[in-house]
Amino acid sequence: MSELTFYIVDVFTERKYAGNQLAVFRGGQKLSDLEMQQIAVEMNYSETTFILSEAEHEGGYDVRIFTPQEEVPFAGHPTLGTAHIIRTEILGGKADRVTLNLKVGKIPVAFRTEADGLAWMTQIEPVFGAQLRAETLASILNLAPAEIDARFPIEEVSTGLPFMIVPLKNLETLKKAKVNQELYFDLIKDTWAKGILVFCPEGHSPSNHISVRVFVDCFSIPEDPATGSGNGCLAGYLVKHRYWGQPKIDVCSEQGYEIGRPSLLYLRAEEKDGRISVYVGGKAITVAKGQFI
């Protein structure tokens, strides 16, 4: 393995040392699948990405995403963080749009020039799967069935990576959720979605709209601090089920507070002519640069 440049990026955060950590490697074309997986295990972040080329190929930059467990076709914070590195380190900060060619397809990321510094990824249209019983998820989450909001379904949703979306009644319930791993792994033997996203209509800050937690033990990640893919699924779910009575949402989602990595994601979605469009925004901050030797 030749020398590789890598970056550590905090994604979906307003400041350093918060949000979701990401390792981004340049020169991925030099590596075998096994080497990429070994590096992802060595970094031990929820995801590590590899840029395969410094130039566009078929309208985008080829990128692969690995968890410590396996390669995944899509994930939100790796998409945003890798686009940030391509823009700042390869393109000199001049591009207002970077498209990633991922296993799931082309994912464009638009960079706003206003002072807020947000980047927005356009996710693929959500696909809705099975609905699950509240009693089943309550047992897995060590909650009472009555603590799940029965007005809305527990449902599998994917915008590239499927999640079970579980609506909870309040922030107190969300904070105390804890996965029973034995019941969890028994359930996902037969489900399309493997990750669990719980949410409630309260923020830790009154200026934000919802709080989220994401459990992905299937990828050797007990809890994820900021999940762009899962929040994209949630955005589609909120629109489909008219959570606020409207076919359109524009909300701020908090995540990661329970594990000391507070994160902020911006969700926009709209259902129009029977199709749902999903956009997830946030900030990415480079915190380190180094070499693998």
N, C-alpha and C positions, 0 to 999 in steps of 0.2 A: 504494500500500500504506500503510495507516494504521499507527500505532505499535503494536507487538506486545510483550507481556511474555513473556520466556522464562526458563527455569531450566536450569542444568547440574546433573546428578545423577550420582553414582557409584553403580553398582548391582552387587550381589553382592560386597560388600566389608564388612570389619569396621572400616574406617577410610577417611578421605578420601584422595584421590589414588591410589586403587587401584581394582580392579574395572573395569567397563565404563562408559565415559562416555556420557551421553545428554543431548540437548537436547530440552526439552519446551516447546512454544509454546501459549499460550492465544490464543483468538480465531481459530482455524483456519478458522472459517466465512467469514471475510472474504477468504480466499485462494483463488486458482485452483489447479488441479492443477499448472500450470507453476510458479507462485510457490512452492508447497510443495517441489517438486523442486529449484528453484534455491536455496532456503534450506537444504535438506539438503546440497547441494553446498557451500554457503558454510560451514556448520558443520563438515562433513567428519568427523563421527563415524560409527561403523558404522550407527547409526540416529538419526533425528530424528522426534519425534512431534508431532502437532497435535491439540489438544483442540477439538472442533467446537462444544461447547456447555457452559455452566456449570451446566446442570441435566440431570437424568436424562431420557433418551428411550427409551421401551420397555424400561425396567428397567435401563438402563446409560448410560454416557457414550460418545458417539460419538468415536472416535479413529482417526486414520490414521497409518501408519508408513512412512517413506521411508528407504532407504539412499541414498548418494550416486549410485547407479546407477538405482534404480527403487523404486516402491511395492511393499511386501510385505504379504501377508495376515495374518501373525503373526510375532512375534519375542518372545523371553522377557524380556530385560532391558528393552526399551521398555515392555512390559506392566507389569512390576513398578514401574519408575521412574515411569511416568505415573500409575499408581494411587497411588503415594506422593505425587505433587504434587497430585492431586485431593483426596486426604485432608487433606494439611497446609495447602494454600494456598486451596482452594475450600471445603472442609467443616470447616475449623478444627480438624483433628486429632481429630474426635469419632467418625468412622465406624469400625466394626470390619470393614467389608466394602465393597469398591468393585468394580463390574462394568464392564468395558470392552466396548463393542460394536465389534468389529474385523471386517475383511473375512472372517476365518475363522469368525466367530460370537461368541457371548458368552463372555468369559473372566473368571470371578470371581477376585478377590484378597482373601484374608482376612488381617487384621492381628491378630497376637496381642498381648495386653496384658501378657504376662509380661516379665520383665527382658531376655529375649534379643532382643526387638524384631524378630522375623522376620515377614516377609510371605510368604504361600503362594498361588501361583496354581494353579488347577485347569486342567490342559490337556485338550484333547479326546482321545478314545481313539486310541491309536496305530494307524496303518495300515502294514502291512509290504509292501514291494515286492520287487524283484528281488534275488537274491544274485549277487555279483560274484567274479571270480577273484582269488585272492591274488597271483598273478604280476602282474596288471594294476595293482593298487593298490600293490604293492611298488615297481614301476618308477616310478610317479607320485610316491611318497614318498621315493625314493632309499634304499630299504631292501632287504634280502634277503628273499625269500619266507619263509625260516625264522624271521625275526624277527616275523612275524605269527602269532598264536595260532590254530593250525589246529583247535583243539577247538570253535571257534565260527565262525559264518559272517560274512563281510562282507556287510552287508545294508542296503538302503534302508528307512528308517523315517521316518514323519511324524506329528507331533502338531499339524500346521498348517503346517509348513515342513519339507520332506524333507531328510534327510541320509544319506550313506553312513556306516555305523558300522563302524569298523575296529578289531578287538581286537589289541593288541600284548602282547608277553610281559612287558615290564618298563619301568621308568622311563628307563633308559639309552637304550633304543630310541626311546621317545617323544620324548626331548629332541633326538635327532639327525634326526628326520624333517624333510624339506625338499621342498616341492612343485616338481616339474618342470612348469612352466607349459605348455609345448608339449603334453606328454602329457595333462595335466589338461584343457585346453580341447578337445583332441581327444576325450577320453572323454565329457565332458558334453554333447556334441552329441546323444548318443543315450540319455542317462540321465534318469530322473525326478528324482532327487536331484542337486543341483549342489554342495552343500557337503560337505566331508569332515570327519568327527569321528573322531579316533584316541583311544584310551584304554588305560590299563593299570591293574592292580590294586595300585598303590603310590602313596602320596601323598608330596609333598615333606616334609610333616609326618607323623610316625608316627601322629598322632591322626586322620588322615583316610584314606579308603578307596581312592580312585581319583584318577588324574590324567588330564586331558583337554586336547587341543588341537583347534582348529577352524580349518579353512582354507576361506575363501569368496572366492576371487579372482573368482568370477562376479559378486559385488556390489562389486568394486573394494576388497575388504578382504582383504589377504593372510592375516592371522591375527586372529581375534577374541579379546579377552581374557576374555570371559564370555558364554556362549551359553545362555540359558534354554531356547530352543526345541530346540537340539541336545541339551542334557542331558536334556530331557524325552523325546526320542526314545531316548536311551541308557537311561533308566530303564525304558521299556517293553521295550526289547531285553533288558536284564539279567533282567527277570522272565520274558519269553517263553522265553528259552533257559536259564533256571535257572542263571545264571552262578555263584551261590553255592549252588545246589541247592535253592532255596526259591522259592515263588510270591509272595514278598513281600520288598521291600528297604526299608531306611532308612539311607542312606549320605551321606557328605560328599564332594563332588567339588571338586577343585582345578583351576584353569585360569589361564592368563595369565602364569605364572611366566617362561616363555621370552621374553616381550616386555616384562617389567618392570611388569606390571599384575596382581599376584597377586589372585586372586578365589576366593570360596568359595560353592558352591551346595549346597543340601540337597535330596536326591532321595528321594522316597517313591513306591512303586508296588506294586500288588498285582493278581494275576490271580485272579478269582473268578467262577465260573459262566461261564467262557469269555470274560470281558471284563476288560480291563486298565485300571485307573485310575492316573493319573499326576499327581503334585503336585511342583512345584519351588518351593523357598523360598530366601529370602535377605534381605539388608538393603539399603536404599537411603539414601543420604546426600546432601542438597542442599548443593552447594558454591558456587553463584553464582546471582545473579538480575540480569537486565538488560532492556534495551529494544532492539528493532530499530526504526529510525526511517526 
